Amino acid sequence: MKALIANNLVKYFKTPDPFEVLKNLTFSIEKGEFVSIIGKSGSGKSTLLYLLSTMDTDYNGTIEINGTMVTGKTQNELAAFRNEHIGFVFQFHYLLPEFTLLDNVMLPALKLNRKSKNEIQNRAVELLNMLDLKGLEMKKASNISGGQAQRVAIARALINEPTVIMGDEPTGNLDSKNTQIVFDIFKELAHENGQTIITVTHDDDFAAKSDRIIELKDGQIILQ
Ligand SMILES: Nc1ncnc2c1ncn2[C@@H]1O[C@H](COP(=O)(O)OP(=O)(O)OP(=O)(O)O)[C@@H](O)[C@H]1O
């Protein structure tokens, strides 16, 4: 089953001058695949991820995620779709610094409001354990290391059991040890849980070890 199908994606920026940043991209990604999107600075990686994540709706072409056509949905429908299907991990983790790690992880699930607070808390504790953060649940997010914070951000991205996890430079801020830890977590999520990982990276080693590389050059796919 396909986790994502992108057909004829075209994206223009109108300012300062009209400029075609993504030029007719067509590709698909399988469920449980761990894909790295690479390319030189300015090649269009972040722009593409922004489209795939349904955050940017101003494009031509179509995007289907897990059999759902997301192109054409309203902003409210997309917000609900994202909360349920997509987990995000960014270079900077955007945790709420004054909240505990546990609260940070629980928040998206409380927002989704599908499970009881107790169930959510149990799952959050489980995820923090899985990410080797046992015992730190009640620590404030402002008081942990960058590598730990990135793992909390991953736990938060996983709390609603997303089918697709999207990362924009998820290891961009990490040393090699923590980069390896994050890589191993992604690999396990893809290969053992069947979750699909789509991540933009500048790290060629990271990309080479993932299942597949999609390489952009000047807004076109030159390798997939
Ligand atoms: N909001 C915008 N308005 C106009 N041009 C933009 C906008 N955002 C990005 N661009 C341009 O689109 C091109 C692609 O940008 P994008 O950020 O997608 O590249 P990238 O491959 O992710 O780069 P990097 O590796 O540096 O993050 C660049 O030339 C950039 O200057």
Ligand as a Chemical Component Dictionary entry (heavy atoms), coordinates in Angstrom:
data_LIG
# 
_chem_comp.id                   LIG 
_chem_comp.type                 NON-POLYMER 
_chem_comp.pdbx_formal_charge   0 
_chem_comp.three_letter_code    LIG 
# 
loop_
_chem_comp_atom.comp_id 
_chem_comp_atom.atom_id 
_chem_comp_atom.alt_atom_id 
_chem_comp_atom.type_symbol 
_chem_comp_atom.charge 
_chem_comp_atom.model_Cartn_x 
_chem_comp_atom.model_Cartn_y 
_chem_comp_atom.model_Cartn_z 
_chem_comp_atom.pdbx_ordinal 
LIG N1  N1  N 0 8.307  32.204 0.801  1  
LIG C1  C1  C 0 9.154  32.248 -0.243 2  
LIG N2  N2  N 0 9.050  33.203 -1.187 3  
LIG C2  C2  C 0 9.885  33.240 -2.265 4  
LIG N3  N3  N 0 10.876 32.344 -2.467 5  
LIG C3  C3  C 0 11.045 31.367 -1.538 6  
LIG C4  C4  C 0 10.195 31.264 -0.380 7  
LIG N4  N4  N 0 10.604 30.194 0.342  8  
LIG C5  C5  C 0 11.664 29.654 -0.324 9  
LIG N5  N5  N 0 11.924 30.352 -1.441 10 
LIG C6  C6  C 0 12.953 30.035 -2.432 11 
LIG O1  O1  O 0 12.652 28.755 -2.988 12 
LIG C7  C7  C 0 13.839 27.994 -3.197 13 
LIG C8  C8  C 0 13.732 26.684 -2.467 14 
LIG O2  O2  O 0 13.715 26.908 -1.071 15 
LIG P1  P1  P 0 13.677 25.719 0.001  16 
LIG O3  O3  O 0 13.699 26.352 1.343  17 
LIG O4  O4  O 0 12.605 24.804 -0.349 18 
LIG O5  O5  O 0 15.075 25.022 -0.310 19 
LIG P2  P2  P 0 15.837 23.894 0.524  20 
LIG O6  O6  O 0 16.293 22.896 -0.473 21 
LIG O7  O7  O 0 14.974 23.413 1.637  22 
LIG O8  O8  O 0 17.060 24.714 1.063  23 
LIG P3  P3  P 0 17.900 24.542 2.433  24 
LIG O9  O9  O 0 18.654 23.268 2.281  25 
LIG O10 O10 O 0 18.799 25.726 2.419  26 
LIG O11 O11 O 0 16.931 24.536 3.575  27 
LIG C9  C9  C 0 14.992 28.874 -2.753 28 
LIG O12 O12 O 0 15.490 29.513 -3.885 29 
LIG C10 C10 C 0 14.332 29.861 -1.825 30 
LIG O13 O13 O 0 15.024 31.085 -1.829 31 
# 
loop_
_chem_comp_bond.comp_id 
_chem_comp_bond.atom_id_1 
_chem_comp_bond.atom_id_2 
_chem_comp_bond.value_order 
_chem_comp_bond.pdbx_ordinal 
LIG N1  C1  SING 1  
LIG C1  N2  SING 2  
LIG C1  C4  DOUB 3  
LIG N2  C2  DOUB 4  
LIG C2  N3  SING 5  
LIG N3  C3  DOUB 6  
LIG C3  C4  SING 7  
LIG C3  N5  SING 8  
LIG C4  N4  SING 9  
LIG N4  C5  DOUB 10 
LIG C5  N5  SING 11 
LIG N5  C6  SING 12 
LIG C6  O1  SING 13 
LIG C6  C10 SING 14 
LIG O1  C7  SING 15 
LIG C7  C8  SING 16 
LIG C7  C9  SING 17 
LIG C8  O2  SING 18 
LIG O2  P1  SING 19 
LIG P1  O3  DOUB 20 
LIG P1  O4  SING 21 
LIG P1  O5  SING 22 
LIG O5  P2  SING 23 
LIG P2  O6  DOUB 24 
LIG P2  O7  SING 25 
LIG P2  O8  SING 26 
LIG O8  P3  SING 27 
LIG P3  O9  DOUB 28 
LIG P3  O10 SING 29 
LIG P3  O11 SING 30 
LIG C9  O12 SING 31 
LIG C9  C10 SING 32 
LIG C10 O13 SING 33 
# 
